[in-house]
Amino acid sequence: MESITTSQRGLMVLGVVLFLIGAGAGFGVGFGVYHDQTKTVTRAGTPTSARRTLTPAQTQSRNQLLSCMADHGVKWPSVPAGPQIGKPPPGVSQAKYNAAFGACFRTPKAGTSATTSP
């Protein structure tokens, strides 16, 4: 086996150092490698924990659904983040939740008709 000369060792060290500096700078800027593709990672903007705001129509529909569900015996506890409508509240069986959700979802909203047009 041949020995590595000092100049070859210096070039290898320089190459490794340049690679590490380039990789650190690239990932620091926001480039990531994911499953055989490179994409830019965006970090600016709103944090992922921020809630999106509902439009007035969405808020009204959500409130009507919650009111109807409460009329069918399904009530969520008051929490700052709002109820998680996608799953039954504590103490309510899945069957009771499904029945109330089905009844309220099929109920036409005020001012709309039960039939749809193409």
N, C-alpha and C positions, 0 to 999 in steps of 0.2 A: 504494500500500500504506500502510495506516495504521500509525502508530507506536504502540508499547505504552507506556502510561503507567506511572509509577513504582508506583502502587498495584496495577495489574494484574501487573506484574513481581514485586512482593513476594508477591502471592497465589500466583503460579505457583511461586515458590521455596519458599514455605511448604508448598504441596501436595506438591511433590517430596520435601522433607525429611520430612514426615509419612509419605509412602508408604515411603520408605527405612527409616525407624525402625520402622514397622509390619511391613514385610517381614522385616527383621532379627530382630525380636522373635518373629514367627510361626515362622520357620525355626529359630530358636534353641530354641523350646519343643518343636519336633518335628513341625511340620506341613510336608508336602511336596506338591508338585503333580506328578502323574504321569499322562500321557496322558489329559487331560480329566477327571481325577478328583482329589479331595483325600483323602488318608488320613493317619492319624497314624503317625509313624515311632517305633517303640519302641526305646529305647536301653538300658533297664534289663534286668537279668537276666544270664544267662551270655553270655560272648563267643562269637562265631560259630566261633572256632577250638576251643572246648571240645568234647571228644568225649563222646558219650553213653555211659553205662555199660550193659553188657549184663546181663540177668537170668541167674541160674544156668542155666536151661534153654537160653537162647540161647548162653551160653558153652560148654555141653556139646555142643550141636549143631555149633557152629563148630569145636570141637576134634575132634569125630568126623569132620567133613568134611575138615579139614586132615590128620588121620591117614590117612584113606582115600586122599586125593590123594597123600600121601607114599608110600603102598604102591603106587601106580600110577606113581611116578617123577616126580611134580610136587611140588617142595619150594621153599618161599620162604625167602629169607635172613632171619636174625633181625634185626629192626629194632625200635626202641622203640615206634613207632606201631602195630605189628602188621602182618600181611600184608594186602595188597589182593587179596582173593579174586576180585574182578571182572575181573582181567586176569592173563594168565600171568606167572610170574616171569621174570626175565632168564635167557636161555639155553634156554627151553622154547618149542617151537613152538606155535602156536595150535591145530593139529590134535591134538597130544598133550594139551594142556590141555583141549580140548573132549571128547576121549575119556575122560580121567580124571574130569572133572567130571560127564559123563553117567553113567558107571558108578557113581560115588559118590552122585550125587543120586538115582538109582533104587534104590540099596541101602536096604532098610528099616532103620531104627534099631533098636537092641536094645530089646526089650520092646514093639515095635509089630508090627502085622501089615501085610502088603503090600496088603491090600484095604482099601478105604474104604467107609464106610457113608453113606447119604444123610443 
